[in-house]
Amino acid sequence: MPTAAAPIRLDRELAAAARDAAQTMSRSVAEQVSHWARLGRELERSPQVSVQQVQAVLRGEADYDALNAPAQAVVRTAWEEAVTARLASLDLASELAAAGRDYAEGGPDGTVRIKRAGRAAKGKGPAVATEVPTPRASATPATRRPANEAAPTTKGARDAGAAPAGRAQRRR
């Protein structure tokens, strides 16, 4: 007999994945999460997966390649969760600004933004990064020349059949 549902919090990524999978599998989001939880429980109980071996790999005491495929899947899931949690906890912008280090980051539109480390005066508070926008490189057809097209020549040299500008002409 089913028990009463207990409310739980899901991170956004898991909730979105459950929503997508639930739609594909004709389940509700709650049913999809319950399905995944049951699969995980059974996988951990499986005789093909040794929880002790998985934990040893996660502690760095055993070789990942020595595990069978189901156990490797458990380890990869644990690694992915650990990396995701670590990335979410990082605040590199603050760390770099506090260290007085400039850095660059890519914008969603493809631009590169240079972040200059703010230099805080002694006792005046934390250093703050200031943004210095950089122009985006243009990739329009007007700025790109096909590989088989000759390089431009200087006006006088063009008429005399000389080498393209910037290249020395060989003498025989």
C-alpha positions in Angstrom: 0.0 0.0 0.0 1.5 3.4 -1.0 2.4 5.7 1.8 1.7 9.4 2.0 4.0 11.6 -0.1 6.7 13.6 1.7 7.7 17.0 0.3 11.3 17.3 -0.8 13.4 20.0 -2.4 15.0 19.3 -5.7 17.7 21.4 -7.3 16.7 23.1 -10.6 18.8 20.9 -12.8 17.3 17.7 -11.4 13.8 19.1 -11.5 14.2 20.1 -15.1 15.6 16.7 -16.0 12.7 15.0 -14.2 10.2 17.3 -16.0 11.6 16.3 -19.4 11.8 12.6 -18.6 8.4 12.6 -17.1 6.9 14.0 -20.2 8.6 11.5 -22.4 7.6 8.6 -20.1 4.0 9.8 -19.5 4.6 10.3 -15.8 4.1 13.2 -13.4 7.3 14.8 -12.2 6.7 13.3 -8.7 6.3 9.8 -10.3 9.5 10.3 -12.3 11.5 11.3 -9.2 10.1 8.3 -7.3 11.0 6.0 -10.2 14.6 7.3 -10.2 14.8 6.9 -6.4 13.6 3.3 -6.7 16.1 2.6 -9.4 18.9 4.1 -7.4 17.9 2.1 -4.3 17.8 -1.2 -6.3 21.1 -0.4 -8.0 22.7 0.1 -4.6 21.1 -3.2 -3.4 22.2 -5.1 -6.5 24.6 -7.9 -6.1 26.4 -6.5 -9.2 27.2 -3.3 -7.3 29.4 -3.5 -4.3 28.8 -0.4 -2.2 32.1 -1.0 -0.4 34.0 -1.0 -3.7 32.2 2.1 -4.9 33.0 3.9 -1.7 36.6 2.8 -1.9 36.9 4.3 -5.4 35.2 7.5 -4.2 37.8 7.7 -1.4 40.6 7.2 -3.9 41.6 3.8 -2.4 40.6 1.6 -5.3 40.8 1.6 -9.1 37.7 2.8 -11.1 38.6 0.5 -14.0 38.4 -2.5 -11.8 34.6 -1.9 -11.2 31.9 -3.5 -13.4 29.7 -1.2 -15.6 26.8 -0.8 -13.0 29.3 0.1 -10.3 31.1 2.6 -12.6 27.7 4.2 -13.3 27.2 4.8 -9.6 30.7 6.3 -9.2 30.2 8.6 -12.2 26.9 9.8 -10.7 28.6 10.5 -7.4 31.5 12.3 -9.2 29.1 14.4 -11.2 27.2 15.4 -8.1 30.4 16.3 -6.3 31.7 18.4 -9.2 28.4 20.2 -9.6 28.3 21.1 -5.8 31.9 22.3 -5.9 31.3 24.5 -8.9 28.2 26.0 -7.3 30.3 26.9 -4.2 33.1 28.7 -6.1 33.3 32.4 -6.2 36.4 32.9 -8.3 35.6 36.5 -9.2 35.8 37.5 -5.5 38.9 35.4 -4.9 40.7 36.9 -7.9 39.7 40.4 -7.0 40.9 39.9 -3.5 44.2 38.6 -4.8 44.5 41.7 -7.1 44.4 39.5 -10.2 42.8 40.5 -13.5 40.9 37.9 -15.5 38.8 37.5 -18.6 35.4 35.9 -19.1 33.3 35.2 -22.1 29.9 36.8 -22.4 26.8 35.0 -23.6 27.0 37.0 -26.9 30.5 35.9 -27.6 32.3 39.0 -26.4 35.3 38.8 -24.1 35.1 40.9 -21.0 38.3 41.8 -19.2 37.8 42.2 -15.5 40.4 44.5 -13.9 41.0 43.8 -10.2 40.1 46.7 -8.0 42.9 47.7 -5.8 41.5 48.4 -2.4 43.4 50.9 -0.2 44.5 49.5 3.2 41.5 49.5 5.5 39.1 50.7 2.9 37.2 47.5 2.2 37.5 44.7 -0.2 38.9 44.9 -3.7 36.2 45.0 -6.4 36.6 43.9 -10.0 35.7 46.5 -12.7 34.6 45.4 -16.2 36.4 46.7 -19.2 34.5 45.7 -22.4 36.5 44.6 -25.4 35.4 45.0 -29.0 34.1 41.8 -30.5 36.1 40.5 -33.4 34.1 40.9 -36.7 33.7 37.8 -38.8 31.8 39.5 -41.6 32.6 38.4 -45.2 34.2 41.8 -45.9 36.9 41.1 -43.4 37.6 37.6 -44.5 39.4 36.7 -47.7 39.1 33.3 -49.3 42.2 31.2 -49.2 42.6 31.2 -53.0 42.4 35.0 -53.3 45.6 36.9 -53.7 46.8 39.3 -51.0 46.3 43.0 -51.8 49.3 44.7 -53.4 50.4 48.3 -53.2 49.0 50.6 -56.0 52.3 51.1 -57.8 53.4 47.5 -57.4 50.1 46.2 -58.8 50.7 47.9 -62.1 54.3 46.6 -62.3 53.4 43.0 -61.5 55.4 43.1 -58.2 54.9 40.9 -55.2 52.1 41.6 -52.8 52.6 44.4 -50.2 54.6 43.2 -47.2 56.4 40.4 -49.0 60.0 40.7 -50.3 60.4 39.9 -53.9 63.0 37.3 -54.8 65.8 38.1 -57.2 67.3 35.4 -59.4 
